[in-house]
Amino acid sequence: MDTFSVPCARCAEFTKRFEDEGFTVHSCDPDPQKVGMCVLTFDRPATIKATAGVPAGDLAASATPAAGAAKSAKAKAASAPGTAAPAAATSAMRRFVNVKALNLRSTPIASSPANVLQTLSLGQTVELVGDQQSGWWPVHLINGNEHGFVKALINDENGIGTPSLRNPVSEPREALVAEAVRQWELFKFGQGKETVAPFFTMIGDMWAAIKLPHDGRDDIPWSAAAISFMVRQAAVNHSVYKKFKFAASHSKYIHDAIIKVGQAGAPFQGFRLFEHKPQLGDLVARSREGAITFEQAAASDAFKSHTDIIVAVHADAVYAIGGNVSDSVSVTRYPKTESGHLSDAGGVFALLANSA
């Protein structure tokens, strides 16, 4: 028999959900260690028992939240350092969705399309309401009353089993990640285009924050204005970000971060790729229209470049959000080397480590 923690007030609802999926429910009894929670005891259908312990993909990390399409790939026993949730969790433990899209299901079974309650997106907050069992986490949505189950491991683009949920990091880092994710959501997960209302006016707000009179209809790159805006928003509650070199050009704050390595109070410090492993809230710096070396960026603050904010760290890659990517605020996947450092593929030449 298996068990899962569920809200006591919804025992009847979950019992019906499980029975409709072919589970045999034995009882739903109060949990003596968790007020308001009950332990649902059940047996799985025979077809599920055979594969219950196998970490299989539920929804690909590369899918968009609107797609909801399953992607099958061979799972590998790999996980991202520092992102895996613990095997045992207590009640009301906060976690963040660590993949671009994740199915919340009414019952812990991935083979039924009928039990998908909704699709969660990257960075969305949930609370664990029980221990992980047979590769599933029982969760409660922070921004709603819905309870359900998510796969603990999700196959990424390369078929690697990536933890679907991650642990919180420091508050300043979380603030910046949350703002980047918020802008991604406001731009309809990369589908809101720069010349279309209301998106061009939102870009106008980004420009206004650095006192420039542009909007998304102008043929002017706005990616640095977007990053500056996101950092400024994070600075509302975390004053260390106020020392960021807000600018209309990425090169200004890339150079500033490099020359301030070792200085106390600098919100970002610029490193060569092999000097620092990427973490949440760091900035990926890459060249644009011509190769740039770290040494050139250290010597000058005038070169064409781009940066994105890291919002998810996987075993083989990071996912980062930036503006003016495909004419929107979008997510980019940056591969890592076998050592866990950022690859220099695609012109990546520096990592701006978050010192906040």
N, C-alpha and C positions, 0 to 999 in steps of 0.2 A: 504494500500500500504506500501511497505518496501523500504528502500534505502540502498545503499552501496557506499562508495567512491572508485572510480577507476581512473587510469590515463586518462586524457582527450584524449591523443593521441591514446588510445586503446578503446575508447567508442564503436566503431563499432564491434571490436573483442569481447568485453564482452557482448554486446547486442546479438550477434549471439550465444555465449556460453549459455546465459540464455534462449534464445528462443528455442535452440536445446534441452534444458532440460525441456521444457514445461512451462517456466515462461512467463508472459506477460509484456514486457518492455514498459513503457509509455514515458520515456524521459531520456536523459543523458545530464545534464546541468552543466556549470562551477560552481565550489564551490567557493563562494566569500571569504571564510576564508582559503582556501588552494590552493596556486598557483600551477597550473598544474594538479589539480585534479578536477574531475567532480562527480556529484551525480547521480547515476543510480537509477531511480525510477521504481519499478516493483511490480507485483502481483505474488505470488507463486501459483503453482498448488494446487488444493483443497486437494490432498493427503498429501502435505507437510504442508499446513496450520494447519492441525489437530494436528501435532506433532512438529510444529516449535519451541515451547518454551521448549520442553523436552530435557534436557541434556542427549544425548545418546552417547555411545562409537562409535568411528570411526575406530580406530586401537589400539589394546591392547598395553599397556605400556610394556608388556613383550615380544612383538614380535621383531624379528630382522629386520633391515632396508631392507634386501633383501626379506623378506617373503611376506610383503604386504597383509597378510591375515587378515580379520576382525574377531574380537572376540566379541560375544554378552554377556553382563552381565547386571544384574539389577543395574542401577545407584543409588547411594545414595547421599544424600545432604551433602557431606563432602568436605572440601578443605584443602590444606596444608597451615599452617600459614606462611605468608611472601612470598608465591610464586604466589598467584593469581594476574593476571593483573587487573588493574582498569576497572570499567564498561565503562568509557569513555576514549578515547585515542586521542591525537592530532596526526597530521601528523608526519611521520618519527620518531616514538618512537621505540627504539630498545628493542627487547625481545629475549629470548633464549628458544629453544625447551626444554621442561621439562620432556618429556617421551622418551623412547628408540626409538620409531618410530612414525611418525605422517604423515598422508596423506595430501598433498597439493592438493586441488581440484579446478577445473575451475569454479564451481558454488557451492553455499552453500547448498548442499544436499548430505547426506551420503549414500543414498540407491542406487546410480548409480555407478557401477564399471568403467564406461566409462569416468567419469570426473576426474579421478585421474591423476594429472600432474606428480607428483613424490612423493617419500617418504622421508620426512625429518628425520634426526637422532638427537639423544640426543645432546644438546649443540649447534646445528646449530643456526645461527643468522638470525633474520628476523626483519623487521620494520613494525609496524602497520600503515596502511594508512587510517584508518577510525575507527569509533566506533564499539564496539561489538553489534551485533544485532541478536536476536533469536538464541543465542548460537554459533555464528560464529564470527571469526576475519578476516577481510580483511588484507592481508599481502603482502609484497614485499621482495624477497630474497636479502640479503646483497651481496652474491657472485654471483649474476646473475640478469637478467632483468625480471624474471618471477614474475607475480602477481597471487594471487589466494586466497583461503579461507581455514581456518583450524577450526576444532571444538574447542570451548573454554574449554570444559571438555572432558576428555578421561577416560574410565573405566580402572582401574588398575587391578592387579591380583585378588584382592578381590572384584571387582565390585564397588570400590569407585570412584566417579567422581573427577579426579585430573586435575587441571589447565594444559592445554597443553603447555602454555608459561609461563615463569617466568620473573620477573623484574631483571635488573642487580644488582649486589652487588658491593663491593669495587673492585677497579682495581687489587690490589694484589691477592685477592681471585679469581677473574675472570681469571687472568693470569695462575694460577695453574690449575683451572678447565679446561681452554682451552687447556693446554698442555696435561693433562690426556686424554681429548677427542681426541686430535690430535693423540696421540699414539694408542688409541683404533681404530681410523680410519685407521692409517697406518698398523695396524695388522688385517685389514679387519674385524673389528667388532668382534674380538675374533676367527676368522677362520684362521688367519695366524699362523701356528704352528712353534714352536721354533727351530726345526731341519731342516726346509725347507728354501731355499733361497727365497727372500732376508732377511727373518725374523731373521735367526741366526746371520747375520752380523749386523743387527740393535741392537740385544741384545749385540753383541760385542762392539758396540759404548757405550752402557750403562755401561758395565764393564770398558771400557777404561776411562770413566769420573771419575771413582774412582781408576784408575791406576792399574787395574787387567787385565791379558791377557786371558780372557775367551770369549766364545761366546755361542750361543744357542745350539750348538752340545755337549757341555760339560754337564755332569750329575751333575750340581751344581745349586742349587736354585738361581734364579736371580731376585726374586721379590723385594728385598731391593735395589738392583742396579737400578731397574726400577723406584722405587719411588724417589731415590736419583737423578736420571737423570731428572725426571719430575720437581722436585723442583729446580734443577740447571738451567734448561731451563727457569723457571719462574723468577729466580734470575737475568737474563740478564737485565730486565727492572725494577726489584724490589729488591733492594739490601738487604732488610731485610732477604730474603731467604738465603743469603750467610752465615748466621750464623747457618744454619741447620747443624746437625751433619751427614754429608754424610758418608754412611757406607755400607758394604756388608751384614750387619745384621740389621734387624728391631729393635732388642732389644737395639742397641746402641742409636738410636735416640728416641725410646720410653722412655727409662730411662732418657735420657737427657731432654726431654720435661717435665717429671714428676718433676725432681729436680729443674727445672727452673720456676716453677709456681710462678708468682708474679714478676719475673725479667723483667725489661724493655729491649726491643730489642730482646727477644726470639721469633723466628718465630712461634713456637708451644708451647703450654703448656698442660701438661697431666693431665686429670681429671678422677675421678671415674665416672661411667656412670650416676649416679643420680645427679652429681654436675653440669652438663653442657649439654644443649640440642644441638644436632648436627646441623651444618650449612654447607653451601657450602664451599669447600676448607679445611674442617677439615679432619683429618685422623682417620679411624676406626682401632683400634688395637685388634687383636684376637690371641688366642693361636694356636700353631701347634704342634702336636705330644705330647699331654699332657696338662692338665689344668694349666693355669697361673693366679695368682691373681694380683690385682693391687699392693698389698703390696710387693709381690715378685719382680715385675717390678720396684718398687721404690727403692728396696734394691740392685738390681743387674742389670748389663747390658749384661748378658749372659744367654739367654733363647731362645727357638725356638718359633717364632711368625710370624705374617704377618700383613701388613697394606694396606689399600686401601684409595684412595682420594674420598671424597664425591662430586658427581657431580650433584645430584638431591635430593631434600628433598620433600617427599610427606607426607600426613597426617599420614600414618601408617607405613612408611618405608623410608629408604634412599637408593639411588643407588650409588655405589662407584666403581671406576676403579682402578685396580692394575695389576701388572705383574706376570708372572708365574702362572696364574689362567687358568686352563684347557690348559696348555702349550702355552698360548698366553697372550695378554693384553685383559682383559675381564671385564664385568660389573657384580657386585654381589649385590644382594638385601639384605639389613639388616633390619629386622623388628624393629619397635619402640614399646614402652610400651604405655599404655593409657595416661600416663602423658606427652608423647612426647619425652622421653629419649630413647637412644638406648637400646634394649633388650640385655641380656647377652647370648641369644641363639647362638649356634655355637662357643662358646668360646670367645665371645667379652668381654673384660675386661677393656678397657680404651678408652677414646676419646681424641685425640690430637687436641685441639682447635687452629685454625689458628689465630695468634695474629697480622698478617701482616696488 
